[in-house]
Protein backbone atom coordinates (compact mmCIF):
# COMPACT_ATOMS: atom_id res chain seq x y z
CA UNK A 1 0.00 0.00 0.00
CA UNK A 2 2.88 2.36 0.80
CA UNK A 3 4.36 1.81 -2.65
CA UNK A 4 1.10 2.72 -4.37
CA UNK A 5 0.63 5.80 -2.17
CA UNK A 6 4.17 7.01 -2.92
CA UNK A 7 3.58 6.46 -6.64
CA UNK A 8 0.37 8.50 -6.46
CA UNK A 9 1.95 11.39 -4.56
CA UNK A 10 5.03 11.40 -6.82
CA UNK A 11 2.80 12.26 -9.78
CA UNK A 12 2.26 15.71 -8.20
CA UNK A 13 5.81 16.44 -6.97
CA UNK A 14 6.42 18.93 -9.78
CA UNK A 15 3.16 20.76 -10.52
CA UNK A 16 4.40 22.52 -13.66
CA UNK A 17 5.63 19.28 -15.17
CA UNK A 18 2.43 17.49 -14.16
CA UNK A 19 0.23 20.12 -15.83
CA UNK A 20 2.37 20.07 -18.98
CA UNK A 21 2.35 16.29 -19.24
CA UNK A 22 -1.39 16.07 -18.56
CA UNK A 23 -2.14 18.66 -21.25
CA UNK A 24 0.05 17.09 -23.94
CA UNK A 25 -1.05 13.57 -23.13
CA UNK A 26 -4.72 14.65 -22.98
CA UNK A 27 -4.49 15.92 -26.56
CA UNK A 28 -3.09 12.57 -27.68
CA UNK A 29 -5.74 10.61 -25.78
CA UNK A 30 -8.54 12.84 -27.05
CA UNK A 31 -7.43 12.21 -30.63
CA UNK A 32 -7.31 8.47 -29.94
CA UNK A 33 -10.84 8.62 -28.50
CA UNK A 34 -12.14 10.68 -31.44
CA UNK A 35 -10.64 8.26 -33.93
CA UNK A 36 -12.00 5.28 -32.00
CA UNK A 37 -15.52 6.74 -32.01
CA UNK A 38 -15.20 7.66 -35.70
CA UNK A 39 -13.98 4.16 -36.53
CA UNK A 40 -16.89 2.48 -34.77
CA UNK A 41 -19.44 4.93 -36.20
CA UNK A 42 -18.21 4.46 -39.75
CA UNK A 43 -18.00 0.67 -39.40
CA UNK A 44 -21.59 0.58 -38.15
CA UNK A 45 -22.66 2.72 -41.11
CA UNK A 46 -20.77 0.50 -43.56
CA UNK A 47 -22.55 -2.54 -42.12
CA UNK A 48 -25.86 -0.70 -42.43
CA UNK A 49 -25.17 0.35 -46.02
CA UNK A 50 -24.19 -3.19 -46.96
CA UNK A 51 -27.46 -4.51 -45.62
CA UNK A 52 -29.73 -1.83 -47.08
CA UNK A 53 -28.17 -0.04 -50.08
CA UNK A 54 -27.21 -1.92 -53.18
CA UNK A 55 -28.39 -5.22 -51.75
CA UNK A 56 -31.42 -5.07 -54.02
CA UNK A 57 -31.67 -7.44 -56.98
CA UNK A 58 -34.42 -6.79 -59.52
CA UNK A 59 -35.84 -9.74 -61.46
CA UNK A 60 -38.05 -9.06 -64.46
CA UNK A 61 -39.34 -11.18 -67.35
CA UNK A 62 -36.82 -11.48 -70.19
CA UNK A 63 -37.65 -8.96 -72.89
CA UNK A 64 -39.95 -6.88 -70.69
CA UNK A 65 -39.12 -3.32 -69.71
CA UNK A 66 -41.95 -1.48 -68.02
CA UNK A 67 -44.74 -1.45 -70.64
CA UNK A 68 -42.34 -1.96 -73.51
CA UNK A 69 -40.92 -5.05 -75.17
CA UNK A 70 -42.61 -8.42 -74.94
CA UNK A 71 -42.40 -11.73 -73.18
CA UNK A 72 -44.08 -13.84 -70.55
CA UNK A 73 -44.75 -12.49 -67.07
CA UNK A 74 -43.29 -14.15 -64.01
CA UNK A 75 -45.40 -16.25 -61.67
CA UNK A 76 -45.93 -16.66 -57.95
CA UNK A 77 -44.13 -20.00 -58.20
CA UNK A 78 -41.01 -18.38 -59.61
CA UNK A 79 -41.09 -15.82 -56.79
CA UNK A 80 -41.26 -18.71 -54.32
CA UNK A 81 -38.28 -20.34 -56.01
CA UNK A 82 -36.31 -17.12 -55.58
CA UNK A 83 -37.31 -16.91 -51.90
CA UNK A 84 -35.73 -20.32 -51.29
CA UNK A 85 -32.29 -19.18 -52.53
CA UNK A 86 -29.71 -18.79 -49.71
CA UNK A 87 -28.99 -15.23 -48.49
CA UNK A 88 -32.31 -13.88 -49.78
CA UNK A 89 -33.74 -11.77 -46.95
CA UNK A 90 -37.08 -10.90 -48.53
CA UNK A 91 -38.96 -10.95 -51.82
CA UNK A 92 -41.45 -8.30 -52.91
CA UNK A 93 -43.73 -9.03 -55.87
CA UNK A 94 -45.27 -6.32 -58.02
CA UNK A 95 -47.74 -6.25 -60.88
CA UNK A 96 -48.32 -2.98 -62.70
CA UNK A 97 -51.05 -1.89 -65.08
CA UNK A 98 -52.24 1.31 -66.71
CA UNK A 99 -55.78 2.56 -66.22
CA UNK A 100 -57.27 4.71 -68.97
CA UNK A 101 -59.99 7.32 -68.56
CA UNK A 102 -63.31 6.06 -69.88
CA UNK A 103 -65.83 8.43 -68.35
CA UNK A 104 -69.38 7.17 -67.91
CA UNK A 105 -68.90 4.17 -70.22
CA UNK A 106 -67.33 2.09 -67.42
CA UNK A 107 -69.62 -0.79 -66.44
CA UNK A 108 -70.91 -0.50 -62.88
CA UNK A 109 -72.48 -3.93 -62.48
CA UNK A 110 -71.28 -7.04 -60.68
CA UNK A 111 -68.14 -9.08 -61.26
CA UNK A 112 -66.97 -9.27 -64.85
CA UNK A 113 -65.85 -12.28 -66.79
CA UNK A 114 -62.11 -12.56 -67.31
CA UNK A 115 -62.29 -11.40 -70.94
CA UNK A 116 -64.43 -8.39 -70.09
CA UNK A 117 -62.20 -7.51 -67.13
CA UNK A 118 -59.11 -7.50 -69.32
CA UNK A 119 -60.82 -5.22 -71.81
CA UNK A 120 -62.02 -2.89 -69.08
CA UNK A 121 -58.72 -1.61 -67.67
CA UNK A 122 -60.50 1.73 -67.43
CA UNK A 123 -61.31 4.14 -64.63
CA UNK A 124 -63.44 7.16 -63.96
CA UNK A 125 -60.45 9.01 -62.48
CA UNK A 126 -58.75 11.91 -64.21
CA UNK A 127 -54.97 11.75 -64.29
CA UNK A 128 -53.26 14.53 -62.36
CA UNK A 129 -50.48 14.66 -64.97
CA UNK A 130 -50.95 16.92 -67.99
CA UNK A 131 -50.05 15.17 -71.29
CA UNK A 132 -47.87 18.02 -72.55
CA UNK A 133 -45.75 17.62 -75.64
CA UNK A 134 -44.14 14.41 -74.37
CA UNK A 135 -47.42 12.63 -73.58
CA UNK A 136 -49.06 13.68 -76.86
CA UNK A 137 -46.03 12.48 -78.81
CA UNK A 138 -46.21 9.07 -77.13
CA UNK A 139 -49.90 8.83 -77.94
CA UNK A 140 -49.28 9.77 -81.55
CA UNK A 141 -46.62 7.06 -81.77
CA UNK A 142 -49.09 4.50 -80.47
CA UNK A 143 -51.64 5.60 -83.08
CA UNK A 144 -49.57 5.39 -86.23
CA UNK A 145 -48.24 8.93 -85.98
CA UNK A 146 -51.70 10.53 -86.12
CA UNK A 147 -51.94 13.85 -84.30
CA UNK A 148 -55.63 14.50 -85.08
CA UNK A 149 -56.83 12.91 -81.88
CA UNK A 150 -59.47 13.84 -79.38
CA UNK A 151 -59.01 14.66 -75.72
CA UNK A 152 -56.18 12.64 -74.28
CA UNK A 153 -55.65 11.73 -70.63
CA UNK A 154 -52.36 10.27 -69.44
CA UNK A 155 -52.91 6.68 -68.23
CA UNK A 156 -52.86 6.26 -64.46
CA UNK A 157 -50.21 3.89 -63.17
CA UNK A 158 -51.55 1.16 -60.91
CA UNK A 159 -49.16 -1.05 -58.94
CA UNK A 160 -50.02 -4.12 -56.95
CA UNK A 161 -47.49 -4.86 -54.20
CA UNK A 162 -47.04 -7.88 -51.95
CA UNK A 163 -45.12 -6.04 -49.21
CA UNK A 164 -45.49 -2.45 -48.01
CA UNK A 165 -43.20 -2.68 -44.98
CA UNK A 166 -40.71 -0.47 -46.87
CA UNK A 167 -40.53 1.43 -50.16
CA UNK A 168 -38.37 -1.31 -51.67
CA UNK A 169 -41.22 -2.84 -53.61
CA UNK A 170 -42.15 0.54 -55.09
CA UNK A 171 -38.67 1.53 -56.19
CA UNK A 172 -39.47 0.76 -59.82
CA UNK A 173 -41.86 3.74 -59.74
CA UNK A 174 -39.14 6.09 -58.58
CA UNK A 175 -40.70 6.33 -55.12
CA UNK A 176 -38.12 7.66 -52.66
CA UNK A 177 -40.46 7.76 -49.68
CA UNK A 178 -43.90 6.58 -48.72
CA UNK A 179 -45.55 8.81 -46.13
CA UNK A 180 -49.18 8.15 -45.26
CA UNK A 181 -50.80 11.57 -44.89
CA UNK A 182 -54.23 10.28 -43.98
CA UNK A 183 -55.85 6.90 -43.46
CA UNK A 184 -53.84 3.69 -43.24
CA UNK A 185 -51.73 1.41 -45.36
CA UNK A 186 -53.56 -1.36 -47.12
CA UNK A 187 -53.01 -4.94 -46.08
CA UNK A 188 -50.68 -6.07 -48.85
CA UNK A 189 -51.85 -9.67 -48.37
CA UNK A 190 -55.48 -8.76 -48.92
CA UNK A 191 -57.52 -9.46 -52.06
CA UNK A 192 -60.19 -6.85 -51.29
CA UNK A 193 -60.89 -3.90 -53.58
CA UNK A 194 -58.86 -1.43 -51.53
CA UNK A 195 -56.35 1.16 -52.68
CA UNK A 196 -54.04 3.95 -51.59
CA UNK A 197 -53.68 6.91 -53.92
CA UNK A 198 -51.08 9.64 -54.27
CA UNK A 199 -51.74 13.18 -53.08
CA UNK A 200 -51.84 14.67 -56.59
CA UNK A 201 -54.35 12.11 -57.88
CA UNK A 202 -56.49 12.55 -54.76
CA UNK A 203 -56.55 16.34 -55.15
CA UNK A 204 -57.36 16.11 -58.86
CA UNK A 205 -60.40 13.90 -58.22
CA UNK A 206 -61.47 15.30 -54.82
CA UNK A 207 -60.89 11.95 -53.11
CA UNK A 208 -60.30 11.35 -49.43
CA UNK A 209 -60.12 8.34 -47.15
CA UNK A 210 -63.38 6.39 -47.51
CA UNK A 211 -64.09 7.70 -51.03
CA UNK A 212 -64.65 5.26 -53.89
CA UNK A 213 -63.71 5.19 -57.56
CA UNK A 214 -64.16 2.79 -60.44
CA UNK A 215 -61.50 0.59 -62.01
CA UNK A 216 -61.96 -2.54 -64.17
CA UNK A 217 -65.70 -2.00 -63.74
CA UNK A 218 -65.39 -2.49 -59.98
CA UNK A 219 -65.82 -0.12 -57.04
CA UNK A 220 -62.54 0.53 -55.21
CA UNK A 221 -62.40 2.05 -51.72
CA UNK A 222 -59.65 4.51 -50.78
CA UNK A 223 -57.99 3.54 -47.48
CA UNK A 224 -55.08 5.99 -47.50
CA UNK A 225 -53.52 9.03 -49.14
CA UNK A 226 -49.74 8.96 -49.55
CA UNK A 227 -46.94 11.31 -50.46
CA UNK A 228 -44.29 9.50 -52.51
CA UNK A 229 -41.91 12.38 -53.14
CA UNK A 230 -42.45 13.08 -56.87
CA UNK A 231 -45.19 14.31 -59.17
CA UNK A 232 -45.28 11.05 -61.10
CA UNK A 233 -45.40 8.83 -58.00
CA UNK A 234 -48.10 11.02 -56.41
CA UNK A 235 -50.27 10.42 -59.47
CA UNK A 236 -50.33 6.64 -58.96
CA UNK A 237 -52.47 4.02 -57.25
CA UNK A 238 -51.16 1.26 -54.97
CA UNK A 239 -53.19 -1.86 -54.28
CA UNK A 240 -52.59 -5.38 -52.93
CA UNK A 241 -51.06 -7.52 -55.67
CA UNK A 242 -53.77 -10.19 -55.36
CA UNK A 243 -56.41 -7.54 -56.03
CA UNK A 244 -54.63 -6.33 -59.16
CA UNK A 245 -54.10 -9.91 -60.35
CA UNK A 246 -57.81 -10.65 -59.95
CA UNK A 247 -59.15 -7.40 -61.42
CA UNK A 248 -56.83 -7.47 -64.42
CA UNK A 249 -57.44 -11.15 -65.14
CA UNK A 250 -53.79 -12.07 -64.55
CA UNK A 251 -54.06 -14.54 -61.70
CA UNK A 252 -50.62 -15.40 -60.29
CA UNK A 253 -48.82 -13.02 -62.69
CA UNK A 254 -45.91 -10.80 -61.64
CA UNK A 255 -43.98 -8.28 -63.72
CA UNK A 256 -41.20 -7.53 -61.21
CA UNK A 257 -39.66 -9.32 -58.25
CA UNK A 258 -37.62 -7.11 -55.92
CA UNK A 259 -35.16 -9.29 -54.02
CA UNK A 260 -33.50 -7.99 -50.86
CA UNK A 261 -30.21 -9.76 -50.16
CA UNK A 262 -28.96 -9.98 -46.56
CA UNK A 263 -25.67 -8.27 -47.47
CA UNK A 264 -24.09 -6.57 -50.45
CA UNK A 265 -21.31 -9.16 -50.19
CA UNK A 266 -23.79 -11.84 -51.29
CA UNK A 267 -25.43 -9.95 -54.16
CA UNK A 268 -23.34 -11.53 -56.92
CA UNK A 269 -23.93 -15.03 -55.58
CA UNK A 270 -27.70 -14.43 -55.38
CA UNK A 271 -27.78 -13.02 -58.93
CA UNK A 272 -25.97 -16.09 -60.22
CA UNK A 273 -28.28 -18.43 -58.29
CA UNK A 274 -31.38 -16.73 -59.72
CA UNK A 275 -30.05 -17.03 -63.26
CA UNK A 276 -29.16 -20.69 -62.69
CA UNK A 277 -32.62 -21.47 -61.30
CA UNK A 278 -34.79 -19.47 -63.74
CA UNK A 279 -32.50 -19.45 -66.76
CA UNK A 280 -33.13 -17.28 -69.79
CA UNK A 281 -36.73 -16.50 -68.80
CA UNK A 282 -35.61 -13.60 -66.61
CA UNK A 283 -33.42 -10.52 -66.67
CA UNK A 284 -31.54 -9.90 -63.41
CA UNK A 285 -29.96 -6.60 -62.35
CA UNK A 286 -28.69 -5.01 -59.13
CA UNK A 287 -27.47 -1.76 -57.59
CA UNK A 288 -24.21 -3.25 -56.32
CA UNK A 289 -22.00 -0.81 -58.22
CA UNK A 290 -23.91 2.15 -56.80
CA UNK A 291 -23.56 0.71 -53.32
CA UNK A 292 -19.83 0.19 -53.77
CA UNK A 293 -19.58 3.87 -54.67
CA UNK A 294 -21.47 4.73 -51.50
CA UNK A 295 -19.17 2.61 -49.36
CA UNK A 296 -15.93 3.91 -50.91
CA UNK A 297 -15.81 7.26 -49.03
CA UNK A 298 -16.89 5.51 -45.81
CA UNK A 299 -14.04 3.06 -46.23
CA UNK A 300 -11.63 5.98 -46.72
CA UNK A 301 -12.84 7.54 -43.47
CA UNK A 302 -12.46 4.19 -41.71
CA UNK A 303 -8.88 3.82 -42.92
CA UNK A 304 -7.97 7.36 -41.85
CA UNK A 305 -9.58 6.79 -38.45
CA UNK A 306 -7.73 3.51 -37.91
CA UNK A 307 -4.28 4.86 -38.79
CA UNK A 308 -4.92 8.02 -36.76
CA UNK A 309 -5.99 5.90 -33.79
CA UNK A 310 -2.79 3.86 -33.98
CA UNK A 311 -0.75 7.06 -34.37
CA UNK A 312 -2.40 8.69 -31.35
CA UNK A 313 -1.77 5.62 -29.17
CA UNK A 314 1.86 5.44 -30.28
CA UNK A 315 2.28 9.16 -29.63
CA UNK A 316 0.79 8.79 -26.15
CA UNK A 317 3.08 5.87 -25.38
CA UNK A 318 6.13 7.84 -26.54
CA UNK A 319 5.09 10.86 -24.46
CA UNK A 320 4.69 8.85 -21.25
CA UNK A 321 7.85 6.87 -22.06
CA UNK A 322 10.00 9.99 -22.45
CA UNK A 323 8.43 11.47 -19.33
CA UNK A 324 9.18 8.40 -17.22
CA UNK A 325 12.73 8.12 -18.58
CA UNK A 326 13.32 11.73 -17.59
CA UNK A 327 11.85 11.14 -14.14
CA UNK A 328 13.93 7.99 -13.59
CA UNK A 329 17.11 9.85 -14.55
CA UNK A 330 16.25 12.68 -12.15
CA UNK A 331 15.66 10.24 -9.29
CA UNK A 332 18.68 7.97 -9.73
CA UNK A 333 19.97 8.88 -6.28
CA UNK A 334 16.56 8.25 -4.71
CA UNK A 335 16.35 4.88 -6.45
CA UNK A 336 19.84 4.01 -5.27
CA UNK A 337 18.96 4.83 -1.66
CA UNK A 338 15.75 2.74 -1.85
CA UNK A 339 17.70 -0.20 -3.19
CA UNK A 340 20.38 0.26 -0.55
CA UNK A 341 17.83 -0.03 2.25
CA UNK A 342 16.32 -3.21 0.76
CA UNK A 343 13.68 -2.13 -1.77
CA UNK A 344 13.38 -4.65 -4.64
CA UNK A 345 13.35 -3.75 -8.33
CA UNK A 346 9.70 -4.83 -8.48
CA UNK A 347 8.61 -2.47 -5.69
CA UNK A 348 10.46 0.50 -7.22
CA UNK A 349 9.17 -0.29 -10.75
CA UNK A 350 5.64 -0.59 -9.33
CA UNK A 351 5.99 2.84 -7.72
CA UNK A 352 6.95 4.42 -11.04
CA UNK A 353 4.24 2.50 -12.90
CA UNK A 354 1.62 3.83 -10.46
CA UNK A 355 2.94 7.34 -11.06
CA UNK A 356 2.64 6.75 -14.81
CA UNK A 357 -0.91 5.43 -14.41
CA UNK A 358 -1.97 8.43 -12.32
CA UNK A 359 -0.64 10.88 -14.93
CA UNK A 360 -2.25 8.89 -17.73
CA UNK A 361 -5.65 8.52 -16.02
CA UNK A 362 -5.84 12.22 -15.22
CA UNK A 363 -4.92 12.93 -18.83
CA UNK A 364 -7.61 10.44 -19.91
CA UNK A 365 -10.34 12.30 -18.04
CA UNK A 366 -9.30 15.58 -19.63
CA UNK A 367 -8.82 13.84 -23.00
CA UNK A 368 -12.26 12.24 -22.90
CA UNK A 369 -13.95 15.58 -22.23
CA UNK A 370 -11.97 17.11 -25.08
CA UNK A 371 -12.65 14.12 -27.32
CA UNK A 372 -16.40 14.26 -26.74
CA UNK A 373 -16.42 17.94 -27.69
CA UNK A 374 -14.36 17.39 -30.85
CA UNK A 375 -15.68 14.04 -32.09
CA UNK A 376 -18.50 15.26 -34.35
CA UNK A 377 -16.63 18.31 -35.75
CA UNK A 378 -13.62 16.15 -36.64
CA UNK A 379 -15.85 13.46 -38.16
CA UNK A 380 -17.51 16.18 -40.24
CA UNK A 381 -14.11 17.25 -41.55
CA UNK A 382 -13.29 13.63 -42.44
CA UNK A 383 -16.62 13.29 -44.27
CA UNK A 384 -16.14 16.52 -46.21
CA UNK A 385 -12.63 15.48 -47.20
CA UNK A 386 -13.87 12.08 -48.33
CA UNK A 387 -16.59 13.64 -50.48
CA UNK A 388 -14.16 16.20 -51.93
CA UNK A 389 -11.73 13.42 -52.77
CA UNK A 390 -14.43 11.51 -54.65
CA UNK A 391 -15.50 14.66 -56.47
CA UNK A 392 -11.92 15.22 -57.57
CA UNK A 393 -11.36 11.67 -58.78
CA UNK A 394 -14.68 11.57 -60.62
CA UNK A 395 -14.64 14.99 -62.22
CA UNK A 396 -16.69 16.58 -59.48
CA UNK A 397 -19.78 14.48 -60.02
CA UNK A 398 -19.44 11.38 -57.89
CA UNK A 399 -19.59 13.15 -54.53
CA UNK A 400 -22.87 14.81 -55.39
CA UNK A 401 -24.23 11.60 -56.87
CA UNK A 402 -23.39 9.76 -53.66
CA UNK A 403 -25.74 12.09 -51.83
CA UNK A 404 -28.59 10.97 -54.09
CA UNK A 405 -27.90 7.28 -54.65
CA UNK A 406 -30.30 4.66 -53.38
CA UNK A 407 -33.24 7.01 -52.92
CA UNK A 408 -35.67 4.21 -53.64
CA UNK A 409 -34.24 1.83 -51.11
CA UNK A 410 -35.16 3.62 -47.89
CA UNK A 411 -31.59 4.23 -46.74
CA UNK A 412 -29.71 6.31 -49.26
CA UNK A 413 -26.00 6.71 -49.78
CA UNK A 414 -26.60 10.37 -49.08
CA UNK A 415 -27.74 9.45 -45.60
CA UNK A 416 -24.67 7.25 -45.32
CA UNK A 417 -22.57 10.40 -45.47
CA UNK A 418 -24.83 13.10 -44.10
CA UNK A 419 -26.10 11.26 -41.04
CA UNK A 420 -22.79 10.26 -39.47
CA UNK A 421 -22.81 11.18 -35.79
CA UNK A 422 -20.61 9.67 -33.13
CA UNK A 423 -22.30 8.03 -30.16
CA UNK A 424 -20.65 7.59 -26.78
CA UNK A 425 -21.57 4.56 -24.72
CA UNK A 426 -20.12 2.55 -21.88
CA UNK A 427 -18.22 0.44 -24.38
CA UNK A 428 -16.39 3.49 -25.77
CA UNK A 429 -15.51 4.70 -22.27
CA UNK A 430 -14.13 1.27 -21.36
CA UNK A 431 -12.13 1.16 -24.57
CA UNK A 432 -10.75 4.61 -23.78
CA UNK A 433 -9.70 3.65 -20.26
CA UNK A 434 -8.21 0.42 -21.56
CA UNK A 435 -6.17 2.36 -24.10
CA UNK A 436 -5.00 4.74 -21.35
CA UNK A 437 -3.83 1.86 -19.15
CA UNK A 438 -2.08 0.31 -22.16
CA UNK A 439 -0.31 3.60 -22.89
CA UNK A 440 0.82 3.88 -19.25
CA UNK A 441 2.15 0.31 -19.12
CA UNK A 442 3.95 0.59 -22.46
CA UNK A 443 5.43 3.92 -21.46
CA UNK A 444 6.70 2.49 -18.15
CA UNK A 445 8.16 -0.74 -19.48
CA UNK A 446 11.58 0.52 -20.56
CA UNK A 447 11.99 2.92 -17.58
CA UNK A 448 11.32 -0.09 -15.32
CA UNK A 449 14.11 -1.93 -17.12
CA UNK A 450 16.44 1.06 -16.57
CA UNK A 451 15.56 0.99 -12.85
CA UNK A 452 16.62 -2.66 -12.62
CA UNK A 453 20.07 -1.76 -13.95
CA UNK A 454 20.78 0.96 -11.36
CA UNK A 455 23.34 -0.14 -8.74
CA UNK A 456 23.16 1.60 -5.34
CA UNK A 457 26.94 1.65 -4.78
CA UNK A 458 27.64 3.35 -8.13
CA UNK A 459 24.93 5.95 -7.62
CA UNK A 460 26.01 6.82 -4.06
CA UNK A 461 29.69 6.91 -5.05
CA UNK A 462 28.95 9.33 -7.93
CA UNK A 463 27.21 11.60 -5.47
N, C-alpha and C positions, 0 to 999 in steps of 0.2 A: 504493500500500500504506500509506503514511503517513497518508493521509486516512482510510482505513478504520480504522486503528489508533486515531487520535485520536477518531474517532466512537465507537468501542467504549469507550475509556477515559472519554470525556465522560459516558457514561451512568451512571457511578458517582462523579461529582465531588461530588455532594451525596447522601450515603447516606440521610438522612431522606426527602428528596424521592423518591429512587429506590424506597425501600420503599413509600412511600405510593402512588406511581403504579402500581407493580407490583400492589399489593393491589387497588386500585380497578379497574384494567384487567383483572386476573385474574377478578374477579367478573363483569364484562361478558363476557369471553371464555368463561367457564364456562357462562353462561346461553346464549350463542350456540351452544356445543357441545351443550348439553342439548337445546335446541330443534331443532338439526340432527338429532340422533339420534332425537328424538321424531318429527320430520317423516318421516324415512326409515322408521322402524319402522311408523308408522301407514299410510304409503302402501303399504308392502309388505303390511300386513294388509288394506287396502282391496282391493288387487289380488287377494289370496287369497280374500277374501269374495266378490268379484265372480265368481271362477271356481269357487266351490264352494258358496255359499249362495244360494238363490234363482235359481240358473241351471237349475233342474229344471223341465221341462215334463211334465205327466202327460197321456197320451192314453188315453182309454177309449172303448168303444163308446157311441154315442149312445143314451141311455135306460137305460144300465146303471149301477148304483151298488152296488158290492159284490155281494151276492146278492139285491139288490132290483131292481125295474124289469123291463125286457125289451128285447130287441134282438138284433142279430147280433154275435157276437164278431169281434174283429179277426183278421187272418191274418199269417203270416210275411211274405207279399209286401208288405203294408201297412207292416210294420216296416222292411222293406228300403227302401221308398219314403221313409220318414222319415229313414233313415240317409243317404240321398243328398242331403238338404237342406243347403245351406251353413251353416256355423257349428255344426252338430251334432257334438259331441265323441264321444258314445257313446249307444247305445240298449240298454236292458235290457228284455227281454220277460218277462212273468209270466203264469202261468195258475193260478188258485186253484180249489180244490174243497173240499167238506166231507165228511169221512168219518164215518159213523155206526156206533155200536157194534152188532155183530150176533152176538156170542158165537160159539158153535160151529157156527152155520148157514152160516158163510162157506165157500164151496167151496175145496178145497185141491188141486184137480187142476191140469192143464196150462193152457196159454193159453186164454182165453175168446174167444168170438166177440164182435164189437163190441157187439151188442145186450145180451148177458149182462154184458159189462164195464160198460156204462153203468148197468145195473140194480144192479150189485154195488159201488157206491161205499161199501163197508162195511169195517170193520176189527175186529180182535180187541182193539184197545187201549182202555183206559178213559181218558176225558178227565180231566185233572188239575184241571179247573175245575168247581166245584160249581154246579148249575143255579141255586139260590137263587130268590128271588121273580121276578127279572128273566127268567131262563132259562125258568122254568115258564110265565110269562105269554106269552113268545114262542111257546112250544110250543102253548099253548092257542089262541093266535091262528091258528096254522097248522092247527089241528084244529077249526075252526068254533066256537071258544070253549069246547070241552069241557075240564073240569078233572079228569074221572074217568079219568085215564090211568095206565098202569103206570109202571114204573121208567123214568126219563128220564135220558139221558146227553147232555151238551152235545156237539154235533158237533166233531170235531177239524179245525182248519184246516190244509189242505195247500197249499203254494205251490210251484209249479215256477218256477225262475229261470234265465235264460240267462247271467247274469253275477254272480259272487259276489266280485269284486275289491273291492267296497265294499258298504255297507249300502244304497246308493241304491235298488237293485231291490227291497228289502224294506221300504221306507219306508211303503208302503200298509198294512202290518201294525202300524205304530207302533213298529217296531224302531229303537232309538236307538243300539244297538251290536251287535256280532256277534262275541263272544269264543268261540273254540273251547276248551272246557275239557278235552276228551280226544278222541283220534282226529284226523281230518283233514277238511278241507273236501272236499265232493264235486266232481267234475269237472263243471262246469255244462254242458259240451258233450256229456256222456255220455247214453246212452239206456238204461243199465243200471238195474236195480232197486236203487238205492242211495238212502239218505236220511240226513239229519242231523235230530236231534230236540232239542227244548228240554229244559232241565234238569228242569223240573217234570213234563213228560210222561214223561221217562226214569225219574224217581224213582217216579212213580205206578205204572209197569208193570215196575219192576225191570230196565230195559234198560241195556246198556252197549255200548261199541264191539264190534262183531262179533255182537251179538244180532240176531235176526230177528223180524219181525212180519208180519201179513197185512194186505193192502189190495187191493181190487179182485180178490180171489181169488188174489193173487200173493204170493210170499214176498219181503219187502223186507229188505235188510241194512243195519244201522246202521253208518255210517262215522265219525260224529262226534256229540258232545254239545255244544250251544252255550248260552251265556247271552246273551239278547237284551234284558235290561234291564227286562222287565215280566212280570207274571204271565200275561197273555194271550199274549204273544209266546213265552214259555217253554213254552207248552202246544201249540206248533205243530210241523209237520213241513216240512222244506225238501228238495226234490228237484230234479234237473235237469228243465228244462221239457219236453224231449223225452220223458222217462219219464212225466211226468204226462199229456202229450198222448196217448201210446200207451195207458196204463192206463185213462184215462177215455174213450177212444174219441173224442177231439177232435183228431185229427191236424191240425197246423198252426194250431190255434186259440190266441188270446191274449186275455186280458181286460184287460190293462193294458200300456202301453208307457211306460217311464220314460225321458225324453229328457234327456240332460245337454248343455247348451249351453256353448260355450267361454267365454262371458262373459255376465254379467247384462245388459250393454249390447245384446246381440243376442237376448234372450229374446222381445221383442215381435215382431221380424222372423221368428223361427223359428215362433212361434205362428201368425202370419198365413200363413206358407208351408205349415204343416201343414193348416190349414183350407182353403187354396186347393187343395192336392193331394188331400185326402181328403174334402173337402166336409162335408155334413151327416151323414155316417156316424159321425162321431166328436165327442166332447166334449173340449175342450182347456183345461187350466188350468195355472197356474204359481204359484210362491212369490215372484214378483218384488216384490210390495208388502212382504212380510216381510223380504226382503233389503234393500230400500231403508231400512226402519226400522233394520236392523242397521248399515247404513253411515252413517246420519245422525249418530250420536254420534262415529264415527270421523272423519267429515268435519269436525265441529266442532273436534275435537282437532287435526286437520291445520291448520285455519285459524288457531287460536290459536298453534300452533307456528310457523307461517310468519311471522305478524306479530310474534311475540316474537323470532324470529331476526333479522328486519330491524331491529327496535328495538334489540336487543343490539349488532348491528354498527354501527348509527348512533351509539349511545351510546359504543362503543369509539372510533369515529373522532373524535367530539367531544372525548372525554377526551384522546386523544393530540394532537389539534389544539390544544386550549387549553394543554396542557403545553408543546408545542413553541413556541407563540407566546410563552409566558412565558419560556422559555429564550432565545429569539432576542432578546427585549427586554432581558434581563439581560446578554446578551453583545454588545450593539451595539458597544461599544468594541473588543472582541476581533475582531469581524467587520471593523470599520473598519481595524484594524491589518493584518489578513490581506489585505484588498484593497489596502491601501497598499503592501504589499511584493510585490504581483503575483499574489495568489491570485484565480482566476476565480470568478464566481458559481456555476458548475457544481461546482467543487471544494468550495466552502463548503457549498452545498446538499447535496452528497453526504455530507459529514461529518455534517450534522444528520440526514439521512435514515438513515444508519447508526445514529446514536444512537437514533433513533425505533424502528428495527427491533430493536435490542438490547433496549430496554425492552419492546417488544411481544412478542418471542419469549420472554423470561423470563416475562412475564405469561402467555403461552400455555401454557408448561409447567405453571405453577401452576394456571392455569385449566382445563387438561385433567384434571389430577388431581382438582380440585374437581368438574368436570363429570361425570367417571366415577362419583364417589361420589354425586352428586345426581341422576343421570339417571333411574334407576328410581323413586325416591321422588317426584320431580316429575311423572313420567309417570303415576304412580298417582293423584296429586292431580288431574291433568287428566282422567283416566278417571272418577274419582268425581264430579267436577264435571259432566262430560258426561252421566253417568247420572242425576244429581240433576236436571239441567236437563230431561231427557226425562221424568222422573217428574213434574216440576212441570207441564210443558206438556200431559201426557196424564193428568192426574188421579192421578198416582202409580203407574199401572199399567205404562206402556210400558217403563220402565227394567227392571222385574223380568221383563217378558215378553221383553225383548231377551236376557236371560240364559238363556232357554229355547228361543228360536226355532231352527228348523233342526235339531232333535235327530236327525231321521231322515236327514240328509244328510251325516253324518260330520264336519262342521266347523261347529259351531253358532255362532250370533251371540253366545251366551254366551262361547264361547272367544274370539271376536273382541274382546271387551272384557277378559275375565279374563286372557288369556294374552299380554298386551302386555308385552314385555321388550326393552329396548334392547340392541343388540349393537354392540360396537366392533370395527371392522376397520381394515385399512390405509387403506381408502378414506375412512373418517371422519377418521382422523388427518391425511391429506393435505388433506382439505377444511378441517379446523381450521387447519392451518398456512397454507393458502392464504388463509383469511379473515383470519388475523393479519397476513400480509404486506399484504393489501389495506387493512386498517385503518391500518397504519403508513404506507403510501404516501399514502392519502387524508389522514391527519392531518398529513403533512409537506408537502403540496402548497402550501397557502397560506403557511405559514412560509417556504418556499423562495422564494415570490414576494416576500415582505417583505424577505428577504435581498438580493434583486436590486435593491431600491430604496434600500438603504443606501449613502450616499456617504461615503467615508473622510474627506474634508476637513471635512464638516459634523459628523461624529461627533467627530473630534479637536478641532475648534474648540470644540464644546460642552463638552469636558472641560476 
